[in-house]
C-alpha cells in the first residue's frame, strides 16, 4: 500500500513538472557576444517573470558570429529559437526559409512597422528590400560612428598649435578631410610623455572589417552600388571618380593617421587602441558607446562622440540587427511571444535605458531623447543617413570580394584605387551572373 | 561423462554450427575486414566520390532551395585560369619549400650536434622539442604578440641591433615581411620534429661501420658524406614527406598570425579553399578546388614515395 502511494505521488509530481514545462518551456536567443547582448540578458528577465519561459542565450564573438550562425541555420540546427542576425543575412534567410515571415503575426498582434524608424525597418526587416514582407522586428539600431579624446582636444597648447597649422579651431571634424587632418596632426605626437597616434580605423581582412570602415568614406563621397536600384548596373557607380577619391582617402588615413601594425584591426582593436590611450580618435559602432562613456580611464568627461563626417553627402555605414524567429524552432509560440513582448514601447524604452539601441519611434521621437546620453543626438543623426551593404542571398561572396579588393589596395599597397574598384565590379558581376541576375 | 568441448558442440544449434564450419578462411578474413572496409568507404571513399560529383555542379550548401545545375568542367576551368589562385599556389609553394629547407638544415644540424654524449643532453633535447608540443593556436597568438610593432620582442631586438625604429615596420603587415614571418614561426615550431626523426636515423647507424671506416683511415668529412648522410637520408626524406604534407594543408597557425594578409600575401591555398567553401559557400567550385589540390598532393606524394623507396633499397 505504501509503495503504491509513493508511486502515485511520484507520478503526480512528474506530471505536474512536465505540464509546467510545457506551459512555459525554454527559449534560446542567439546573438553576438558584446555589450548590448549583456543588456538584453538583464532586460529579458522581465519576460521570464511575465511568461514563465526560461531564457537561454548563445552569444558568439563577432569574428565568428556569421560563420557560426549561418552554419547553424544552414544545417537545420535547433540551437536558436530567436536570432538577432546581421542585416545582410536577411535575403538568404528569407529565400532559404530560415526565418519565419512575420506579417500575419504582426497583423494579428497589432504590431505596426510604422512604429519603427523607417531606415531600420527597410534594413533589418524587409525582403525583397523595401517591400512589406517582414522577416524580423528591428531590434538594435546601429551605425558606424566616431569618438575622440575631448580632454586632448581641449588642451590650450594643442589648440594653439593646431590653429597655427590649419587656421581653424581643433574641434569635431565636419568633413572627412578635416578628420584626416586631425588624425595626421595627432600622429606620432607626444602627450603626457607617451607617443600617441591619430585614429584607429577598421582594416580587418577576414570577416567584414575593412569594408565596414572604408564604406564610411565611400558613402560620404556619394558611393552607390548601382546606377538604378535593383538593376545590378554597377559600372560608373561602384567605380565613380568620387568612389576612387574616397578609397584613396581611406588609404591615406590608414597610412598617415593610424598606429603602427594596425593592418588587421576591427572593433576590438579599435576599442583597445582608444582605451589604452594610443589614439586621439577612433571609429566603431554606436553599440559600444555606452561602455566607452562609462570607462573609468578614458570615458566620462574625457570622451565625446561625433557622427561620421560628410564629404559630398551625409552618410554612415549601417550596423544593427533585427530579431527573427528561426523557422526550425520547437517553441514557436514562445518565440513569437518574446517578439511581441519586445515590441512593446515600454520594453523598448527600458531597452534604450539599459544600453540597447531601440529603433522604436516611442523612444527615438521622445523630445527628451537627445538628452538621455551624450551620443543620443549623434545616433539619431546617423540613423537618418545610413546605408547598408548588399543584402542579397549571395552577400557573403559579395562581401569577401570587397574585403579582398580593399585590403589589397589599402593595406597591402597593391594596385590603384581605380583598379581595386574595377576589379570589384568584375567580381560582383561574376557573382550576379552565377545568381542569374545578370 | 562428456567432455566440455563436445558438450558445447552439442549445445550449438545445428544450422549455425554448419554455417561456421562451412566458412572458408578467406570468408572469415573478409568477415573481419568488412567493418573496416565499410567504415573506410563511408568516411573516405564516399565523400571523395560525392565531392567529385559536386565539383561539376554549381551547388551551394547554404542555398538549399536553389536549383543545382550541372556545369561540366566550368569550375575546373575557372580555377585553372584564375590568376589569384595561381598566386595562392605560389604563396603555398614559397611557404612549403622554405619551411622544408630551413627545417631540414637546422633539424639535421641539431640532431647531429645532439647525437653526442655530453652533460645535460637529455634536458637540452627536451627543451628543443618544447615548441612542437604547443598547440598551433597558442603559437599563433604568442607570435602575434612577439611580432607586434610597438610592444613586440622581435621589433625591439631589431631596433636594438640595427637602430631601425621598432614601430617603423610590421613583421605581419605590409612591406613584404609577412611571408617570411610565417616561415620563421613554422620553422621554430616544427624543426624539433625533423630533428627527432634525424636523431632516430643517426642513432640507428651501427658503431662498427664508423669503426671500420676509422681502420680504413677515412676522414671525419668522408665518414659524414659516405656513411652518415646516406644512412640518415631515408629518415630525412620521411621527415620531409610528413612536413610537406602538413605544410601543404597549413591553416590554423597562419590564420591566427596574418589571416592570409596583408592583402593576399600569405593566403595559402588551404585558407583560400576554406573561404570559398565555408565563407562564400561556393560548394561546387570549392569541391573542384579541393580535387585539384588533392590530385596535386597525391601526385607529388606518389612520386616522392617512389623516390624514398629507391633510396631505402640502395
Interface residues (C-beta under 8 A of the other chain):
Chain A: X67 X70 X71 X74 X92 X95 X96 X97 X195 X204 X205 X206 X259 X260 X261 X263 X264 X393 X396 X397 X400 X404 X407 X408 X411 X412 X413 X414 X434
Chain B: X58 X61 X62 X63 X64 X65 X148 X149 X150 X167 X168 X170 X172 X173 X174 X255 X258 X259 X260 X261 X262 X263 X264 X265 X275 X278 X279 X280 X281 X282
